[in-house]
Amino acid sequence: MAKQPEPIKKSDVIWMDGKLVPWDDAKIHVLTHSFHYGVAVFEGIRCYAQPDGRGAIFRLREHVKRLFESAHICLMEMPYTEAQVFEACKEVMRANKMNEGYLRPIAYFSEGLMGVGAVNPVRLSVATWHWGAYLGDEGMKKGIRVKVSSYTRMHMNSDPTRAKVTGHYLNSVLAKREALLAGYDEAVLLDQQGYVGEATGENLFLLRGGILYTPPAAGGILEGITRETILRIAKDKGLQVEERRFSRDYLYCADEAFLCGTAAEITPIREVDGRRIGQGETGPTTKEIQATFFRAVRGQEPRYNEWLTYL
Ligand SMILES: Cc1ncc(COP(=O)(O)O)c(C=O)c1O
């Protein structure tokens, strides 16, 4: 078996259906509808410690909005308002006395009725725990090795890829495990036309000839909030940015490449399918974007302070 992540570091309580319950009591029934049919919508959010010691959640508003859009796409009536979920995220951090951590809101159809078309009451919880660099500390510094997957990303007409839904992650899990078993760190999936789509939990950027490229949001990828953050940072730096499709061989010939997502933050790519990317290390533009990103999430870039929600 490939190397496994560290065991989850439990926090004290989880926000569950409006109450704070002890971590070990946050359980659901085995006949939970979403558990059987893969229709739970969720988010991954990070909270970062700020220079004054307080915690601030990064782009909370955008994450809550996407959660509600995912629910809307999946015909899921949310039992709370966006404002209530926004507050729940802050509340669970405060209740756990944490100023830094990963947050996981998830909404799902509970038990009662069975069958694919059944509509059960929707429940919602928000958990938080400490989570370090998703693709490893070394990967974050020196870059990771990725493999173009034998699995194709879903077509937007078979699975609504804009929505962040648990069922989509079968595709991600299979691609990720295939890559790990082959000795790589992460998989990159191509879309139905054969263009580069995204990784199993991250969007992808490459730099070539001084231009930053990323696949278009309309192309059936999850429209990442970190992706949008990077587009803004890159434009503010005066970099030329193009959202356009490219093939795997274009990626092989990149001067620099990196993955981005809430969990993975900005993780450089040093190799794709045995081809070295650039000098086989974190490139200078990636380093610069990474540095600005980490300053922004920690309140050290005043122009981006609107992205922070203090606890
Ligand atoms: C498939 C996929 N693509 C991209 C992303 C990156 O999205 P974000 O930057 O909003 O975390 C994620 C993570 O949520 C993901 O699961």
The ligand as a Tripos MOL2 file, in Angstrom:
@<TRIPOS>MOLECULE
LIG
   16    16     1     0     0
SMALL
NO_CHARGES

@<TRIPOS>ATOM
      1 C1        -11.4490   18.3540   -7.8300 C.3       1 LIG1
      2 C2        -11.0080   19.6160   -7.2080 C.ar      1 LIG1
      3 N1        -10.4780   20.5810   -7.9880 N.ar      1 LIG1
      4 C3        -10.0450   21.7340   -7.4730 C.ar      1 LIG1
      5 C4        -10.1180   22.0050   -6.1130 C.ar      1 LIG1
      6 C5         -9.6090   23.3020   -5.5780 C.3       1 LIG1
      7 O1        -10.6620   24.0990   -5.1210 O.3       1 LIG1
      8 P1        -10.4640   25.1870   -3.9820 P.3       1 LIG1
      9 O2         -9.3190   26.0290   -4.4030 O.co2     1 LIG1
     10 O3        -11.7270   25.9490   -3.9850 O.co2     1 LIG1
     11 O4        -10.2010   24.4670   -2.7310 O.co2     1 LIG1
     12 C6        -10.6620   21.0260   -5.2650 C.ar      1 LIG1
     13 C7        -10.7920   21.2870   -3.8240 C.2       1 LIG1
     14 O5        -11.8190   21.6960   -3.3710 O.2       1 LIG1
     15 C8        -11.1230   19.8190   -5.8220 C.ar      1 LIG1
     16 O6        -11.6380   18.8660   -5.0340 O.3       1 LIG1
@<TRIPOS>BOND
     1     1     2 1
     2     2     3 ar
     3     2    15 ar
     4     3     4 ar
     5     4     5 ar
     6     5     6 1
     7     5    12 ar
     8     6     7 1
     9     7     8 1
    10     8     9 2
    11     8    10 1
    12     8    11 1
    13    12    13 1
    14    12    15 ar
    15    13    14 2
    16    15    16 1
@<TRIPOS>SUBSTRUCTURE
     1 LIG1         1 GROUP 0 **** ****
